[in-house]
Structures are given as structure tokens and as C-alpha cells.
Amino acid sequence: MKELGIACRVRMKKYCFYKGKTGKIAPNLLKRDFEARTPNQKWVTDVTEFKLFGQKLYLSPVLDLWKFFGLLKSELLYLQEFDSIQNFKAELIEYLDYYNNRRIKRKLRGLPHALHAQQALSVA
């Protein structure tokens, strides 16, 4: 890549384990089985942190494991520059709408997540 003058625009994923005092640990009901065969079978939440303009913003979506969500930072945060926190929030809302309602996935038979979930629920 260096010889061709090509550079990766997405940063490597950092993992930082919290070493402070922790609260009550929830029981491990999924036992690391994060695969769901149908919609509404397994719901989880996660927290992601955005550091912009000297501030931290947190997003904690509820996720249906039947469909991941890991592209948010790669596709939104690392590839764009934002003018302000308000600009970032507006872009985040737009991205979430796009990801759920307009982005097609081959794995979902060429449908966006929301439409594929609707169809799967109507068949079930």
C-alpha cells in the first residue's frame, strides 16, 4: 500500500478495558452465543463512546442480534469531519435511519434491515 501511495482511512479498532470499580455483573444468559435465527429472539444493548470537540457522547442502542451494528464508527465517524457536536448528532441520526431503513444487505436478500425484519415477522 505504501508503494502505491494508498493509506487506510479507517483507524484500527482500539480496545480499552475499564479497570475501575464495577457495579453488579448481570448473569451470562447468552453464554457467548450471539447468533439469533429469528427476529426478536435475542436483544442486547451496548455502549459506544464518541470523542469530538473535547467532549464525549455516548450511544447505547438496543440491538436485535438477528441483525450487528459494528460499522457505525468505520462508516460515519472515521470517514467524515464534523463542524460541531450538533452537526455530528444530525449526521448520526441520518446514518441510523439510512442503516436501518435504506441500506441494502446481500445477506438479507437485498433488503434493508427494517424491511427484512418486517417480512420475517409476518411469516413467523
DORO-997833 format. One record per residue (C-alpha): residue in three letters; chain; x, z, y. Coordinates in nm, 4 decimals, always signed. Example, Ala and Ser with C-alpha at 12.3 -4.5 7.8 and 13.67 -1.06 7.14 Angstrom:
residues 2
<atom residu="ALA" chaine="A" x="+1.2300" z="+0.7800" y="-0.4500"/>
<atom residu="SER" chaine="A" x="+1.3670" z="+0.7140" y="-0.1060"/>
END
This chain:
residues 124
<atom residu="MET" chaine="A" x="+0.0000" z="+0.0000" y="+0.0000"/>
<atom residu="LYS" chaine="A" x="+0.2863" z="+0.0833" y="+0.2363"/>
<atom residu="GLU" chaine="A" x="+0.4498" z="-0.2565" y="+0.1824"/>
<atom residu="LEU" chaine="A" x="+0.1219" z="-0.4293" y="+0.2706"/>
<atom residu="GLY" chaine="A" x="+0.0596" z="-0.2074" y="+0.5715"/>
<atom residu="ILE" chaine="A" x="-0.2541" z="-0.0617" y="+0.4170"/>
<atom residu="ALA" chaine="A" x="-0.3483" z="+0.3015" y="+0.4711"/>
<atom residu="CYS" chaine="A" x="-0.6269" z="+0.5106" y="+0.3222"/>
<atom residu="ARG" chaine="A" x="-0.8759" z="+0.6135" y="+0.5907"/>
<atom residu="VAL" chaine="A" x="-1.0289" z="+0.8932" y="+0.3845"/>
<atom residu="ARG" chaine="A" x="-0.8336" z="+1.2173" y="+0.3665"/>
<atom residu="MET" chaine="A" x="-0.7550" z="+1.3833" y="+0.0388"/>
<atom residu="LYS" chaine="A" x="-1.0036" z="+1.6489" y="-0.0601"/>
<atom residu="LYS" chaine="A" x="-0.8829" z="+1.9996" y="+0.0195"/>
<atom residu="TYR" chaine="A" x="-0.9945" z="+2.2968" y="-0.1820"/>
<atom residu="CYS" chaine="A" x="-0.9717" z="+2.6398" y="-0.0290"/>
<atom residu="PHE" chaine="A" x="-1.0876" z="+2.9339" y="-0.2348"/>
<atom residu="TYR" chaine="A" x="-1.2267" z="+3.2234" y="-0.0354"/>
<atom residu="LYS" chaine="A" x="-1.0085" z="+3.5277" y="-0.1004"/>
<atom residu="GLY" chaine="A" x="-1.2037" z="+3.7853" y="+0.0981"/>
<atom residu="LYS" chaine="A" x="-1.4689" z="+4.0286" y="-0.0157"/>
<atom residu="THR" chaine="A" x="-1.7508" z="+3.8574" y="-0.2039"/>
<atom residu="GLY" chaine="A" x="-2.1114" z="+3.9536" y="-0.2469"/>
<atom residu="LYS" chaine="A" x="-2.3196" z="+3.9732" y="-0.5621"/>
<atom residu="ILE" chaine="A" x="-2.2465" z="+3.6970" y="-0.8101"/>
<atom residu="ALA" chaine="A" x="-2.5524" z="+3.5155" y="-0.9411"/>
<atom residu="PRO" chaine="A" x="-2.5890" z="+3.4677" y="-1.3163"/>
<atom residu="ASN" chaine="A" x="-2.4458" z="+3.1419" y="-1.4516"/>
<atom residu="LEU" chaine="A" x="-2.7713" z="+2.9877" y="-1.5728"/>
<atom residu="LEU" chaine="A" x="-2.6395" z="+2.6312" y="-1.5927"/>
<atom residu="LYS" chaine="A" x="-2.3200" z="+2.7221" y="-1.7810"/>
<atom residu="ARG" chaine="A" x="-2.1469" z="+2.4319" y="-1.6024"/>
<atom residu="ASP" chaine="A" x="-2.3999" z="+2.1797" y="-1.7374"/>
<atom residu="PHE" chaine="A" x="-2.4669" z="+1.9924" y="-1.4131"/>
<atom residu="GLU" chaine="A" x="-2.6362" z="+1.6919" y="-1.5705"/>
<atom residu="ALA" chaine="A" x="-3.0114" z="+1.6521" y="-1.5380"/>
<atom residu="ARG" chaine="A" x="-3.2078" z="+1.3937" y="-1.7320"/>
<atom residu="THR" chaine="A" x="-3.5178" z="+1.4001" y="-1.5126"/>
<atom residu="PRO" chaine="A" x="-3.6029" z="+1.4850" y="-1.1522"/>
<atom residu="ASN" chaine="A" x="-3.6879" z="+1.8480" y="-1.0679"/>
<atom residu="GLN" chaine="A" x="-3.5129" z="+1.9790" y="-1.3788"/>
<atom residu="LYS" chaine="A" x="-3.2153" z="+2.1456" y="-1.2077"/>
<atom residu="TRP" chaine="A" x="-3.1958" z="+2.2366" y="-0.8391"/>
<atom residu="VAL" chaine="A" x="-2.8898" z="+2.3871" y="-0.6740"/>
<atom residu="THR" chaine="A" x="-2.7529" z="+2.4447" y="-0.3282"/>
<atom residu="ASP" chaine="A" x="-2.4071" z="+2.4138" y="-0.1884"/>
<atom residu="VAL" chaine="A" x="-2.2470" z="+2.4773" y="+0.1467"/>
<atom residu="THR" chaine="A" x="-2.0163" z="+2.2336" y="+0.3193"/>
<atom residu="GLU" chaine="A" x="-1.8286" z="+2.3032" y="+0.6399"/>
<atom residu="PHE" chaine="A" x="-1.7589" z="+2.0591" y="+0.9232"/>
<atom residu="LYS" chaine="A" x="-1.4906" z="+2.1460" y="+1.1796"/>
<atom residu="LEU" chaine="A" x="-1.5392" z="+1.9477" y="+1.5002"/>
<atom residu="PHE" chaine="A" x="-1.4523" z="+2.0132" y="+1.8622"/>
<atom residu="GLY" chaine="A" x="-1.3198" z="+2.3588" y="+1.7843"/>
<atom residu="GLN" chaine="A" x="-1.6481" z="+2.4581" y="+1.6225"/>
<atom residu="LYS" chaine="A" x="-1.7658" z="+2.4987" y="+1.2661"/>
<atom residu="LEU" chaine="A" x="-2.1006" z="+2.3638" y="+1.1473"/>
<atom residu="TYR" chaine="A" x="-2.2423" z="+2.4334" y="+0.8042"/>
<atom residu="LEU" chaine="A" x="-2.4800" z="+2.2256" y="+0.5950"/>
<atom residu="SER" chaine="A" x="-2.6498" z="+2.3791" y="+0.2920"/>
<atom residu="PRO" chaine="A" x="-2.8782" z="+2.1215" y="+0.1340"/>
<atom residu="VAL" chaine="A" x="-3.0938" z="+2.1816" y="-0.1706"/>
<atom residu="LEU" chaine="A" x="-2.9814" z="+1.9291" y="-0.4297"/>
<atom residu="ASP" chaine="A" x="-3.1608" z="+1.7926" y="-0.7312"/>
<atom residu="LEU" chaine="A" x="-2.8819" z="+1.7488" y="-0.9891"/>
<atom residu="TRP" chaine="A" x="-3.0580" z="+1.4400" y="-1.1120"/>
<atom residu="LYS" chaine="A" x="-2.9012" z="+1.2525" y="-0.8132"/>
<atom residu="PHE" chaine="A" x="-2.4718" z="+1.4213" y="-0.6067"/>
<atom residu="PHE" chaine="A" x="-2.4060" z="+1.4074" y="-0.2761"/>
<atom residu="GLY" chaine="A" x="-2.0317" z="+1.4011" y="-0.2716"/>
<atom residu="LEU" chaine="A" x="-1.9882" z="+1.1022" y="-0.0426"/>
<atom residu="LEU" chaine="A" x="-2.1059" z="+1.2651" y="+0.2795"/>
<atom residu="LYS" chaine="A" x="-1.7674" z="+1.3565" y="+0.4211"/>
<atom residu="SER" chaine="A" x="-1.5965" z="+1.0431" y="+0.2909"/>
<atom residu="GLU" chaine="A" x="-1.8536" z="+0.8070" y="+0.4355"/>
<atom residu="LEU" chaine="A" x="-1.9527" z="+0.9904" y="+0.7513"/>
<atom residu="LEU" chaine="A" x="-1.7046" z="+1.2469" y="+0.8727"/>
<atom residu="TYR" chaine="A" x="-1.3704" z="+1.0861" y="+0.7895"/>
<atom residu="LEU" chaine="A" x="-1.4566" z="+0.7298" y="+0.8918"/>
<atom residu="GLN" chaine="A" x="-1.6072" z="+0.7912" y="+1.2356"/>
<atom residu="GLU" chaine="A" x="-1.5189" z="+0.9582" y="+1.5590"/>
<atom residu="PHE" chaine="A" x="-1.7815" z="+1.1586" y="+1.7414"/>
<atom residu="ASP" chaine="A" x="-1.8222" z="+1.2232" y="+2.1138"/>
<atom residu="SER" chaine="A" x="-1.9759" z="+1.5679" y="+2.0751"/>
<atom residu="ILE" chaine="A" x="-2.1382" z="+1.8124" y="+1.8351"/>
<atom residu="GLN" chaine="A" x="-2.4770" z="+1.6700" y="+1.9360"/>
<atom residu="ASN" chaine="A" x="-2.3544" z="+1.3182" y="+1.8535"/>
<atom residu="PHE" chaine="A" x="-2.2325" z="+1.4387" y="+1.5125"/>
<atom residu="LYS" chaine="A" x="-2.5641" z="+1.6120" y="+1.4376"/>
<atom residu="ALA" chaine="A" x="-2.7580" z="+1.2957" y="+1.5241"/>
<atom residu="GLU" chaine="A" x="-2.5289" z="+1.0851" y="+1.3027"/>
<atom residu="LEU" chaine="A" x="-2.5610" z="+1.3406" y="+1.0198"/>
<atom residu="ILE" chaine="A" x="-2.9407" z="+1.3231" y="+1.0324"/>
<atom residu="GLU" chaine="A" x="-2.9243" z="+0.9429" y="+1.0331"/>
<atom residu="TYR" chaine="A" x="-2.6819" z="+0.9430" y="+0.7379"/>
<atom residu="LEU" chaine="A" x="-2.9008" z="+1.1788" y="+0.5336"/>
<atom residu="ASP" chaine="A" x="-3.2025" z="+0.9566" y="+0.5965"/>
<atom residu="TYR" chaine="A" x="-3.0006" z="+0.6476" y="+0.5009"/>
<atom residu="TYR" chaine="A" x="-2.8564" z="+0.8125" y="+0.1882"/>
<atom residu="ASN" chaine="A" x="-3.1942" z="+0.9287" y="+0.0595"/>
<atom residu="ASN" chaine="A" x="-3.4254" z="+0.6506" y="+0.1719"/>
<atom residu="ARG" chaine="A" x="-3.2367" z="+0.3244" y="+0.2242"/>
<atom residu="ARG" chaine="A" x="-2.9071" z="+0.3285" y="+0.0319"/>
<atom residu="ILE" chaine="A" x="-2.9434" z="+0.1468" y="-0.2993"/>
<atom residu="LYS" chaine="A" x="-2.7530" z="+0.2505" y="-0.6095"/>
<atom residu="ARG" chaine="A" x="-2.6906" z="+0.0301" y="-0.9105"/>
<atom residu="LYS" chaine="A" x="-2.7113" z="+0.3405" y="-1.1313"/>
<atom residu="LEU" chaine="A" x="-3.0677" z="+0.3928" y="-1.0026"/>
<atom residu="ARG" chaine="A" x="-3.1757" z="+0.0365" y="-1.0872"/>
<atom residu="GLY" chaine="A" x="-3.1042" z="-0.0884" y="-0.7359"/>
<atom residu="LEU" chaine="A" x="-3.3336" z="+0.1655" y="-0.5701"/>
<atom residu="PRO" chaine="A" x="-3.2696" z="+0.4317" y="-0.3073"/>
<atom residu="HIS" chaine="A" x="-3.2697" z="+0.7922" y="-0.4336"/>
<atom residu="ALA" chaine="A" x="-3.6095" z="+0.8878" y="-0.2924"/>
<atom residu="LEU" chaine="A" x="-3.7903" z="+0.5823" y="-0.4316"/>
<atom residu="HIS" chaine="A" x="-3.6265" z="+0.6177" y="-0.7724"/>
<atom residu="ALA" chaine="A" x="-3.7276" z="+0.9856" y="-0.7849"/>
<atom residu="GLN" chaine="A" x="-4.0867" z="+0.8964" y="-0.6903"/>
<atom residu="GLN" chaine="A" x="-4.1063" z="+0.6379" y="-0.9663"/>
<atom residu="ALA" chaine="A" x="-3.9567" z="+0.8731" y="-1.2237"/>
<atom residu="LEU" chaine="A" x="-4.2078" z="+1.1451" y="-1.1320"/>
<atom residu="SER" chaine="A" x="-4.5032" z="+0.9066" y="-1.1515"/>
<atom residu="VAL" chaine="A" x="-4.4011" z="+0.8048" y="-1.5051"/>
<atom residu="ALA" chaine="A" x="-4.3442" z="+1.1632" y="-1.6223"/>
END
